[in-house]
Protein backbone atom coordinates (compact mmCIF):
# COMPACT_ATOMS: atom_id res chain seq x y z
CA UNK A 1 0.00 0.00 0.00
CA UNK A 2 1.31 3.43 -0.94
CA UNK A 3 1.43 5.91 1.88
CA UNK A 4 0.13 9.41 1.26
CA UNK A 5 3.65 10.84 1.58
CA UNK A 6 4.82 8.63 -1.31
CA UNK A 7 1.97 9.73 -3.57
CA UNK A 8 2.36 13.49 -3.17
CA UNK A 9 0.51 14.43 -6.37
CA UNK A 10 -2.21 11.86 -5.80
CA UNK A 11 -1.72 10.13 -9.16
CA UNK A 12 -1.94 6.53 -7.93
CA UNK A 13 -5.72 6.37 -8.59
CA UNK A 14 -5.10 7.63 -12.14
CA UNK A 15 -2.70 4.73 -12.73
CA UNK A 16 -5.37 2.30 -11.56
CA UNK A 17 -7.93 3.90 -13.87
CA UNK A 18 -5.45 3.76 -16.75
CA UNK A 19 -4.89 0.06 -16.11
CA UNK A 20 -8.64 -0.61 -16.22
CA UNK A 21 -9.08 1.42 -19.40
CA UNK A 22 -6.18 -0.37 -21.09
CA UNK A 23 -7.57 -3.79 -20.20
CA UNK A 24 -11.04 -2.88 -21.49
CA UNK A 25 -9.57 -1.50 -24.71
CA UNK A 26 -7.56 -4.65 -25.27
CA UNK A 27 -10.69 -6.76 -24.73
CA UNK A 28 -12.60 -4.74 -27.33
CA UNK A 29 -9.83 -5.18 -29.91
CA UNK A 30 -9.59 -8.89 -29.15
CA UNK A 31 -13.36 -9.42 -29.60
CA UNK A 32 -13.31 -7.50 -32.85
CA UNK A 33 -10.47 -9.59 -34.23
CA UNK A 34 -12.17 -12.81 -33.18
CA UNK A 35 -15.21 -11.73 -35.18
CA UNK A 36 -13.51 -10.59 -38.38
CA UNK A 37 -10.35 -12.70 -38.46
CA UNK A 38 -10.98 -15.85 -36.50
CA UNK A 39 -7.99 -18.00 -37.63
CA UNK A 40 -5.32 -15.43 -36.76
CA UNK A 41 -7.14 -13.53 -34.05
CA UNK A 42 -5.26 -14.87 -31.07
CA UNK A 43 -1.74 -14.36 -32.35
CA UNK A 44 -2.40 -11.20 -34.33
CA UNK A 45 -4.67 -9.73 -31.66
CA UNK A 46 -2.01 -9.77 -28.98
CA UNK A 47 0.53 -8.07 -31.24
CA UNK A 48 -1.93 -5.30 -32.14
CA UNK A 49 -3.14 -4.88 -28.57
CA UNK A 50 0.39 -4.34 -27.32
CA UNK A 51 0.99 -1.67 -29.96
CA UNK A 52 -2.32 0.03 -29.26
CA UNK A 53 -1.72 -0.07 -25.51
CA UNK A 54 1.67 1.62 -25.89
CA UNK A 55 0.30 4.20 -28.35
CA UNK A 56 -2.64 5.09 -26.08
CA UNK A 57 -0.41 5.22 -23.02
CA UNK A 58 1.95 7.62 -24.81
CA UNK A 59 -1.02 9.82 -25.73
CA UNK A 60 -2.20 9.87 -22.11
CA UNK A 61 1.29 10.76 -20.90
CA UNK A 62 1.42 13.63 -23.43
CA UNK A 63 -1.96 14.92 -22.25
CA UNK A 64 -0.91 14.75 -18.60
CA UNK A 65 2.35 16.57 -19.39
CA UNK A 66 0.43 19.26 -21.27
CA UNK A 67 -1.93 19.66 -18.30
CA UNK A 68 0.95 20.42 -15.91
CA UNK A 69 0.86 24.13 -16.77
CA UNK A 70 -2.84 24.18 -15.90
CA UNK A 71 -2.17 23.66 -12.18
CA UNK A 72 -2.43 26.77 -10.03
CA UNK A 73 0.24 27.68 -7.52
CA UNK A 74 -0.25 30.33 -4.87
CA UNK A 75 3.23 31.51 -3.91
CA UNK A 76 4.74 28.93 -1.60
CA UNK A 77 1.40 27.21 -0.98
CA UNK A 78 0.61 24.47 -3.45
CA UNK A 79 -3.13 24.13 -3.84
CA UNK A 80 -3.58 20.43 -4.45
CA UNK A 81 -6.83 19.90 -6.27
CA UNK A 82 -8.43 16.75 -7.56
CA UNK A 83 -10.52 15.65 -10.48
CA UNK A 84 -13.61 13.46 -10.26
CA UNK A 85 -12.75 9.80 -11.10
CA UNK A 86 -15.68 9.55 -13.50
CA UNK A 87 -14.35 12.45 -15.53
CA UNK A 88 -10.67 11.45 -15.59
CA UNK A 89 -11.72 7.96 -16.66
CA UNK A 90 -13.61 9.44 -19.62
CA UNK A 91 -10.75 11.80 -20.49
CA UNK A 92 -8.24 8.94 -20.50
CA UNK A 93 -10.55 6.68 -22.50
CA UNK A 94 -11.21 9.16 -25.31
CA UNK A 95 -8.18 11.44 -25.03
CA UNK A 96 -5.82 8.49 -25.43
CA UNK A 97 -7.15 8.06 -28.97
CA UNK A 98 -5.80 11.48 -29.98
CA UNK A 99 -2.19 11.81 -31.08
CA UNK A 100 -2.45 15.35 -32.49
CA UNK A 101 -0.66 17.88 -30.23
CA UNK A 102 -3.29 20.58 -30.55
CA UNK A 103 -6.17 18.20 -29.85
CA UNK A 104 -4.26 16.87 -26.83
CA UNK A 105 -4.05 20.47 -25.59
CA UNK A 106 -7.85 20.55 -25.46
CA UNK A 107 -7.92 17.36 -23.40
CA UNK A 108 -5.22 18.78 -21.11
CA UNK A 109 -7.26 21.97 -20.69
CA UNK A 110 -10.28 19.91 -19.73
CA UNK A 111 -8.20 18.27 -17.01
CA UNK A 112 -7.02 21.67 -15.79
CA UNK A 113 -10.49 23.18 -15.73
CA UNK A 114 -11.91 20.14 -13.92
CA UNK A 115 -9.50 20.29 -10.99
CA UNK A 116 -11.22 21.37 -7.81
CA UNK A 117 -10.81 21.16 -4.06
CA UNK A 118 -14.14 19.33 -3.99
CA UNK A 119 -14.23 17.46 -7.31
CA UNK A 120 -17.51 17.04 -9.17
CA UNK A 121 -18.37 15.64 -12.56
CA UNK A 122 -19.87 18.96 -13.71
CA UNK A 123 -17.49 19.18 -16.68
CA UNK A 124 -18.88 15.99 -18.21
CA UNK A 125 -20.88 18.20 -20.58
CA UNK A 126 -17.63 19.66 -21.96
CA UNK A 127 -16.20 16.17 -22.26
CA UNK A 128 -19.25 15.08 -24.27
CA UNK A 129 -18.77 18.00 -26.66
CA UNK A 130 -14.99 17.54 -27.00
CA UNK A 131 -15.17 13.82 -27.73
CA UNK A 132 -17.45 14.53 -30.71
CA UNK A 133 -15.29 17.22 -32.33
CA UNK A 134 -12.75 16.46 -35.00
CA UNK A 135 -9.39 18.16 -35.36
CA UNK A 136 -10.77 20.38 -38.14
CA UNK A 137 -13.75 21.45 -36.03
CA UNK A 138 -11.49 22.43 -33.14
CA UNK A 139 -9.61 24.90 -35.33
C-alpha positions as CSV (number, residue, x, y, z in Angstrom):
1,X,0.0,0.0,0.0
2,X,1.3,3.4,-0.9
3,X,1.4,5.9,1.9
4,X,0.1,9.4,1.3
5,X,3.6,10.8,1.6
6,X,4.8,8.6,-1.3
7,X,2.0,9.7,-3.6
8,X,2.4,13.5,-3.2
9,X,0.5,14.4,-6.4
10,X,-2.2,11.9,-5.8
11,X,-1.7,10.1,-9.2
12,X,-1.9,6.5,-7.9
13,X,-5.7,6.4,-8.6
14,X,-5.1,7.6,-12.1
15,X,-2.7,4.7,-12.7
16,X,-5.4,2.3,-11.6
17,X,-7.9,3.9,-13.9
18,X,-5.4,3.8,-16.7
19,X,-4.9,0.1,-16.1
20,X,-8.6,-0.6,-16.2
21,X,-9.1,1.4,-19.4
22,X,-6.2,-0.4,-21.1
23,X,-7.6,-3.8,-20.2
24,X,-11.0,-2.9,-21.5
25,X,-9.6,-1.5,-24.7
26,X,-7.6,-4.7,-25.3
27,X,-10.7,-6.8,-24.7
28,X,-12.6,-4.7,-27.3
29,X,-9.8,-5.2,-29.9
30,X,-9.6,-8.9,-29.1
31,X,-13.4,-9.4,-29.6
32,X,-13.3,-7.5,-32.9
33,X,-10.5,-9.6,-34.2
34,X,-12.2,-12.8,-33.2
35,X,-15.2,-11.7,-35.2
36,X,-13.5,-10.6,-38.4
37,X,-10.4,-12.7,-38.5
38,X,-11.0,-15.9,-36.5
39,X,-8.0,-18.0,-37.6
40,X,-5.3,-15.4,-36.8
41,X,-7.1,-13.5,-34.1
42,X,-5.3,-14.9,-31.1
43,X,-1.7,-14.4,-32.4
44,X,-2.4,-11.2,-34.3
45,X,-4.7,-9.7,-31.7
46,X,-2.0,-9.8,-29.0
47,X,0.5,-8.1,-31.2
48,X,-1.9,-5.3,-32.1
49,X,-3.1,-4.9,-28.6
50,X,0.4,-4.3,-27.3
51,X,1.0,-1.7,-30.0
52,X,-2.3,0.0,-29.3
53,X,-1.7,-0.1,-25.5
54,X,1.7,1.6,-25.9
55,X,0.3,4.2,-28.4
56,X,-2.6,5.1,-26.1
57,X,-0.4,5.2,-23.0
58,X,2.0,7.6,-24.8
59,X,-1.0,9.8,-25.7
60,X,-2.2,9.9,-22.1
61,X,1.3,10.8,-20.9
62,X,1.4,13.6,-23.4
63,X,-2.0,14.9,-22.3
64,X,-0.9,14.8,-18.6
65,X,2.4,16.6,-19.4
66,X,0.4,19.3,-21.3
67,X,-1.9,19.7,-18.3
68,X,1.0,20.4,-15.9
69,X,0.9,24.1,-16.8
70,X,-2.8,24.2,-15.9
71,X,-2.2,23.7,-12.2
72,X,-2.4,26.8,-10.0
73,X,0.2,27.7,-7.5
74,X,-0.2,30.3,-4.9
75,X,3.2,31.5,-3.9
76,X,4.7,28.9,-1.6
77,X,1.4,27.2,-1.0
78,X,0.6,24.5,-3.5
79,X,-3.1,24.1,-3.8
80,X,-3.6,20.4,-4.5
81,X,-6.8,19.9,-6.3
82,X,-8.4,16.7,-7.6
83,X,-10.5,15.6,-10.5
84,X,-13.6,13.5,-10.3
85,X,-12.7,9.8,-11.1
86,X,-15.7,9.6,-13.5
87,X,-14.4,12.4,-15.5
88,X,-10.7,11.5,-15.6
89,X,-11.7,8.0,-16.7
90,X,-13.6,9.4,-19.6
91,X,-10.7,11.8,-20.5
92,X,-8.2,8.9,-20.5
93,X,-10.5,6.7,-22.5
94,X,-11.2,9.2,-25.3
95,X,-8.2,11.4,-25.0
96,X,-5.8,8.5,-25.4
97,X,-7.2,8.1,-29.0
98,X,-5.8,11.5,-30.0
99,X,-2.2,11.8,-31.1
100,X,-2.4,15.3,-32.5
101,X,-0.7,17.9,-30.2
102,X,-3.3,20.6,-30.6
103,X,-6.2,18.2,-29.8
104,X,-4.3,16.9,-26.8
105,X,-4.1,20.5,-25.6
106,X,-7.8,20.6,-25.5
107,X,-7.9,17.4,-23.4
108,X,-5.2,18.8,-21.1
109,X,-7.3,22.0,-20.7
110,X,-10.3,19.9,-19.7
111,X,-8.2,18.3,-17.0
112,X,-7.0,21.7,-15.8
113,X,-10.5,23.2,-15.7
114,X,-11.9,20.1,-13.9
115,X,-9.5,20.3,-11.0
116,X,-11.2,21.4,-7.8
117,X,-10.8,21.2,-4.1
118,X,-14.1,19.3,-4.0
119,X,-14.2,17.5,-7.3
120,X,-17.5,17.0,-9.2
121,X,-18.4,15.6,-12.6
122,X,-19.9,19.0,-13.7
123,X,-17.5,19.2,-16.7
124,X,-18.9,16.0,-18.2
125,X,-20.9,18.2,-20.6
126,X,-17.6,19.7,-22.0
127,X,-16.2,16.2,-22.3
128,X,-19.2,15.1,-24.3
129,X,-18.8,18.0,-26.7
130,X,-15.0,17.5,-27.0
131,X,-15.2,13.8,-27.7
132,X,-17.4,14.5,-30.7
133,X,-15.3,17.2,-32.3
134,X,-12.7,16.5,-35.0
135,X,-9.4,18.2,-35.4
136,X,-10.8,20.4,-38.1
137,X,-13.8,21.4,-36.0
138,X,-11.5,22.4,-33.1
139,X,-9.6,24.9,-35.3
